[in-house]
């Protein structure tokens, strides 16, 4: 096949996988074996030219087969953020993204704290409301006005009513509600879907009227929560 043939095959593969944002799904289903078989050497065929030429052709085709598998494997290992961003740009709404990435995998400590806040504060809300709660936690941690990590922000005394003495209640991590909270937290942490602006640091349920409410600027109401900035 030679170097030009290898380059041509690889070019086709890369163009196919990079031609549209939604190709995250189509490339994941790439039939690598069929591609490799299509360039395999036919052992029953008589070689043309010298034996060394035939050996060179076989070596070239082996290189292409290896390259195909490598590219497909690399694409399949794309990060969550990359895949989610492609899907969002391709038209997937937030609900569809949450459904796709709703798993009960083990999260790191900070991400788990963010998901815990989403779970206890907004698991009965729409995914937009859950994302907004996650955004407030993240905004607080980066504002300089609150503790600088998500866990410390959520566990700060007198801030989130579900926290007791710095401890979280038990969570059944095998439930669909927890899986959705995990997905929302990951989408929020990776800034996949736009939500509240960075200066929104407060919210409360619409059935309460805290004394600090009138001193702040109301931004929006999402589900049962009203969100504010200074």
Secondary structure, 3 states (H helix, E strand, C coil): CHHHHHHHHHHHHHHHHHCCCCHHHHHHCCCHHHHHHHHCCCCCCCCCCCHHHHHHHHHHHHHHHHHHHHHHHHHHCCCHHHHHHHHHHCCCCHHHHHHHHCCCCCCCHHHHHHHHHHHHHHCCCCHHHHHHHHHHHHHHHHHCCCCCCHHHHHHCCCCCCCCECCECCCCCCCCHHHHHHHHHHHHHHCCCCCCCCCCEEEEEECCCCCCCHHHCEEEEEECCEEEEEC
